[in-house]
Each structure stands twice: as C-alpha cells, then as structure tokens.
Amino acid sequence: MSFVLVKEDGNFISFSDFISLEESVKPKETEFGSDFKNSAWKLTKDHSHLYTFFSHKPDHHVCVNIDSHNGVMGFGTHHGELSKNPLDYDETRKGHGEALKVFNKVAHVALTGAKQHDIKKLAFNGADPQLATTYHKIANNAFFQKHMKEHGFEYQGQDEHQNHIFER
C-alpha cells in the first residue's frame, strides 16, 4: 500500500486527509423552509431578521437566522416534535452532537437565503470561547473558503466584533 501526499499551501497532507477535510467543511444541500421543505423564509415583525427551519434528523430540528442588515447568521436547535416557533430553539451547544454536519447544512441554508434576499455579506462568530475557536478554524479552512467562493462569497477576515466575514 502506498501513501499519496498532496502539497497544500506549503504543507504536506495525505490524500485521505485531504479528501476528509474537503468533505468535512462544505455547505451541504438540505431541504429547508418555513414549513421545513418549501425553501421559504420568514421575517421578524421588525424586519431585522430572516429565519427558516430544517430537520437534521426526525427529532433534531434547526432554526437558521440572518440579520438582514449586517448578515450575521446564527442558528438554534430543538429536539422533539417540529416547532415553527423560533423561541423554542436553543442557541447553546449542549448535547446536540454532529455539530459539523449541522453547521454544513446551516451554511447551505444561509447561502441560499443570502442569494434569495440579496444579502451581500454573511458573518458568524462563536457564542462562547470554545465555539469561537471552532468557527475560527472553519472560517480559515482553505476547503471551506473554496466552497464559499464557489457560491460567490470570499473570506474578508474578522471585524471588530470577531465576526468572520464572507462577502460577495
């Protein structure tokens, strides 16, 4: 058995690691919508946020939101029966598992929403130090940046609020 190494940004990486990394941080197509499948978004009463839903698993649901003014996106999760009430979704990361798979779906939904609603910037940050470290690694991952660029969004770095900014 031979190992194939690919030189990426001056570092050597095995081919299997290369494939694994490229697939692990990639927006993943998923059904979403105000009814979990119609690709529709709702606006808050003050028109400051767009939000929509998807189901990660039959009992694991996600509410994705985007600030319509500055593009900051976020998401919350809910276990149990479907709920169309964004207040039922928890933005903490306690015991939900499969965080990267969920984030990849959130990225796809947010990209679709940004395109549908002509939002020129998407931004995200961590709600706590551990998430901030994770999101920093994701935002700076060459593969994630490549996939975002394929959707027209280029990484601009971090702003004064530590948001990772992608603009088109």
C-alpha positions, 0 to 999 in steps of 0.5 A: 500500500502506498501513501499519496501526499498532496502539497497544500499551501506549503504543507504536506497532507495525505490524500485521505486527509485531504479528501476528509477535510474537503468533505468535512467543511462544505455547505451541504444541500438540505431541504429547508423552509418555513414549513421545513421543505418549501425553501421559504423564509420568514421575517421578524415583525421588525424586519431585522431578521430572516429565519427558516427551519430544517430537520437534521434528523426526525427529532433534531430540528434547526432554526437558521437566522440572518440579520438582514442588515449586517448578515450575521447568521446564527442558528438554534436547535430543538429536539422533539416534535417540529416547532415553527416557533423560533423561541423554542430553539436553543442557541447553546451547544449542549448535547446536540452532537454532529455539530459539523454536519449541522453547521454544513447544512446551516451554511447551505441554508444561509447561502441560499437565503443570502442569494434569495434576499440579496444579502451581500455579506454573511458573518458568524462568530462563536457564542462562547470561547470554545465555539469561537475557536471552532468557527475560527478554524472553519472560517480559515479552512482553505476547503471551506473558503473554496466552497464559499467562493464557489457560491460567490462569497470570499473570506474578508477576515474578522471585524471588530466584533470577531465576526468572520466575514464572507462577502460577495 
